[in-house]
């Protein structure tokens, strides 16, 4: 009995999807060619956005890496100075 209920639900779901697609096609504000051009344009914009964000992220990572190197050099210099002072004592 539960299986029949699931089959009915799946049938209604598929029917709803089909009706939605049909209504979407009938009442679409643009032709198929215009829609494909719009999708292509938006895909290009998305690609450009991701490329820009990737460049920003890479630059930030390089900046953080450089700051880390400088800090490590300062710590190493302080360690050397301390070791020289201890060696003299």
N, C-alpha and C positions, 0 to 999 in steps of 0.2 A: 504494500500500500504506500509506503514512504517513497519507493522508487517511482511509482506513477506520479506522485506529487512533484518530484524533482524533474521528471520528464516534461510535465506540464509547465513548470516554471521556466525550464530551458526553452521550450517552445514559445512561450510568451516573450521571453527575453529576445530571442532571434526575430520574432515578428516585430517587436518594438524597434529593434535596430534597423530592420528593413524599412519600416514605415518612416523612421527618422531620416534615413538616407534618401528615400524617395522625396520626402518633403524638402529636404535640404537641396536636392538637385532642382526641384521645380521652382523653388523660391530663392535660388542663389542670386545675389546682387551682381555678380560678375560672370562673364563667360568662362569656359574652361581655360582658354588661353590666357586671359587676364589673371585668373587665379594662379595658374602655374608661374606666370611672370612675378606675381606678388610673392609667392612662396620662394621662388629663386632669389628675389631681392632680399627678403627677410633672412634667408639662409646666408647670403653674402654678408649682411649686416651682423648676423650672429657670429660668423667666422671672424670678421674684423674685430668685433668686440672681444672675443676670446683671445685673439692674437694680441690685442692691446693690453688686456689684463695679464697675459702671460709675460709680456715685456715688462710691465710694472712689477710683477712678482719677482721676475729674474733680477731686476735692478735692486729691489728691496733686499733680496737674498744676498746679492753681491755687497751691498752696503753693510748689512749685518755681519757678513763674513769679514769684511775689511775692519770693522769695529772690533770684532773678536780677535783678529790678528794683532791689532795695535794693543789691545788690552793684554793679550798673552805676552807680547814683547815687553810691556811695562812690568808685568809680574815677573818675567824672567830676569829683567834687569835688576829689579828689587831683590830677587833671590840671589843673584850674583853679588850684588853689593853687600847683602847680609852675610853671605858666605865669606867674602873677603874680610869683613870686619871680624867675624868669628875666628878666622884663620890667624889673624894678627894677635888675637888675645891669647 
